[in-house]
Amino acid sequence: MNFNKQLVKAQTEYFWQWSCDVYQYTQVRKLCLSLQDSYHLNVNYLLLAIWCQLKSVNLSIEDWRSIETAGENVNQVVETVRRKRKQLKAQPDNSTPNQAYQKALQLELKGEQIIQKAAIQCLFLRAQRNLDVIERLSSQLDAQMCEKLCKEWSSTLENSAKRHNLQTYLENKMQQSKHLQFALKKVNMLAQLVTKQSLVLLLANDKSH
């Protein structure tokens, strides 16, 4: 069974727009960057874990291995560009480096989009014989589900079942690292913040219509 390319394209664009919307929230952005810098976690994959959880799509360690393999080359390029961008930002001269900084930033963002596209394509490819998963992947985010998960994540910080996708991502990425439990606490905070912000965005969108 071939998955619909238009469907994948639509969900890739949806995921990117949602990521940009929640990332604008200051606390979300700060926590994402902290997890990226402190534990070398991929912000796109952290957001993907939450996005899929909001769609009731569970990701296994095998799913994450496939996703990371699909985006491996682009991730390496993005990390190189990010290091260069940070070096440019640190330079005292704000004239010429500023232009180079903006160019590096745009290149980094373009790379992030490609990483997300590869991840979404990978998910649809792995689920192509599972119509139930495809239907959930193809769905729009729902305010009721966001509200439900907000309550669950805020009431049970240590229950891994409530943050299944983040758990499997970290277990695959960090394995037996002594920092795993510290990272889990932070990603659970991120899940709460992102879910709350998603709920705010969905409710605001409903009011505008």
C-alpha positions in Angstrom: 0.0 0.0 0.0 1.5 3.4 -1.0 0.9 6.2 1.3 -0.6 9.4 -0.1 2.2 11.9 -0.9 -0.2 14.8 -0.5 -1.2 13.6 2.9 2.4 13.4 4.0 3.1 16.9 2.6 0.0 18.3 4.4 1.1 16.8 7.8 4.7 17.9 7.3 3.5 21.5 6.8 1.1 21.1 9.7 3.8 19.8 12.0 6.2 22.6 11.0 3.6 25.3 11.6 2.6 23.9 14.9 6.3 23.6 15.9 6.9 27.3 15.1 3.7 28.3 17.0 4.6 26.5 20.2 8.3 27.4 19.9 7.4 31.1 20.1 6.4 30.6 23.7 9.4 31.8 25.7 9.4 29.0 28.3 9.1 26.3 25.6 12.0 27.8 23.6 14.2 28.1 26.7 13.6 24.6 27.8 14.1 23.2 24.3 17.5 24.9 24.0 18.4 23.8 27.4 17.7 20.2 26.5 19.6 20.6 23.2 22.7 22.1 24.8 22.8 20.1 28.0 21.8 16.6 26.8 22.4 16.9 23.0 18.7 16.2 22.3 17.1 17.1 19.0 14.4 19.8 19.4 12.6 18.6 16.3 12.3 15.1 17.8 11.2 16.3 21.2 8.4 18.2 19.6 7.6 15.2 17.3 7.3 13.0 20.4 4.7 15.4 21.9 2.9 16.0 18.6 2.4 12.3 18.1 1.3 11.8 21.7 -1.3 14.5 21.1 -2.5 12.4 18.2 -2.5 9.1 20.2 0.4 7.8 18.1 2.9 5.8 20.2 6.5 5.7 19.0 8.7 2.7 19.8 12.5 2.7 20.2 12.6 1.0 16.7 10.6 4.0 15.3 13.1 6.4 16.8 16.0 4.5 15.3 14.4 4.7 11.8 13.6 8.4 12.3 17.1 9.2 13.3 18.6 7.2 10.5 16.4 9.0 8.0 17.5 12.4 9.2 21.1 11.6 10.1 22.9 13.3 7.3 20.8 16.5 7.5 21.2 16.6 11.3 25.0 16.6 10.9 24.8 19.5 8.5 22.4 21.4 10.7 24.7 20.9 13.8 27.7 22.3 11.8 25.7 25.3 10.7 24.4 25.9 14.2 27.9 25.9 15.6 29.0 28.4 13.0 26.0 30.6 13.7 26.7 30.7 17.4 30.3 31.6 16.7 29.1 34.5 14.5 26.7 35.7 17.2 29.6 35.8 19.7 31.7 38.1 17.5 31.9 41.7 18.8 31.6 43.3 15.4 27.8 43.6 14.6 28.1 44.7 11.0 29.3 42.1 8.5 28.9 39.1 10.9 25.2 40.0 11.3 24.6 39.3 7.6 26.4 36.0 7.9 24.5 35.2 11.1 21.2 35.7 9.4 22.2 33.6 6.4 23.4 30.8 8.7 20.1 31.1 10.7 18.0 30.7 7.5 20.1 27.8 6.4 19.7 26.2 9.8 15.9 26.6 9.7 15.7 25.1 6.2 17.7 22.1 7.5 15.2 21.8 10.4 12.3 21.7 7.9 14.1 18.9 6.0 14.6 16.9 9.2 10.9 17.2 10.1 9.9 16.2 6.5 12.1 13.1 6.7 10.7 12.2 10.1 7.0 12.5 9.0 7.8 10.5 5.8 9.4 7.8 7.9 6.4 7.6 10.2 3.9 7.2 7.4 6.2 4.6 5.7 6.4 2.5 8.8 2.6 2.8 9.3 1.6 2.2 5.7 -0.1 -1.2 6.5 -1.8 0.1 9.7 -4.8 2.2 8.7 -5.6 3.1 12.3 -2.2 4.7 12.8 -2.3 6.5 9.4 -5.7 7.9 10.4 -4.3 9.2 13.7 -1.2 10.6 12.0 -3.4 12.4 9.5 -5.7 13.9 12.1 -5.8 17.5 13.3 -4.9 18.2 16.9 -7.9 18.2 19.2 -8.5 20.5 22.2 -10.1 17.8 24.3 -7.0 15.6 23.9 -4.7 18.5 24.8 -6.8 19.3 27.9 -6.8 15.6 28.9 -3.0 15.3 28.6 -2.4 18.6 30.3 -4.2 17.1 33.4 -2.4 13.8 33.2 1.1 15.2 32.7 0.6 17.8 35.5 -0.8 15.2 38.0 1.7 12.4 37.5 5.3 13.5 36.8 6.8 10.1 37.1 4.3 8.0 35.1 6.2 7.1 32.0 3.0 5.9 30.3 1.8 9.5 30.2 4.9 10.5 28.2 5.6 7.3 26.3 7.1 8.9 23.2 9.5 11.1 25.2 10.5 8.1 27.3 11.3 5.9 24.2 13.1 8.8 22.5 15.4 9.4 25.5 16.0 5.7 26.1 17.1 5.3 22.5 19.2 8.5 22.6 20.7 8.4 26.0 20.5 4.7 26.8 22.1 4.1 30.2 23.4 7.6 30.7 23.5 8.7 34.3 21.7 11.9 33.2 18.7 10.1 31.8 16.5 10.6 34.9 17.3 14.4 35.0 16.5 14.7 31.3 13.2 12.8 31.8 12.1 15.4 34.4 12.9 18.2 32.0 11.2 16.7 29.0 8.1 16.1 31.1 8.1 19.8 31.9 8.4 20.5 28.2 5.5 18.2 27.5 3.3 20.1 29.9 4.3 23.5 28.5 3.9 22.5 24.9 0.5 20.8 25.5 -0.8 23.8 27.4 0.3 26.1 24.6 -1.3 23.9 22.0 -4.5 24.0 23.9 -4.3 27.8 24.0 -3.7 28.0 20.3 -6.5 25.6 19.5 -9.0 27.4 21.7 -8.0 30.8 20.2 -8.4 29.3 16.7 -11.9 28.0 17.6 -12.9 31.5 18.8 -11.7 33.2 15.6 -14.0 30.9 13.6 
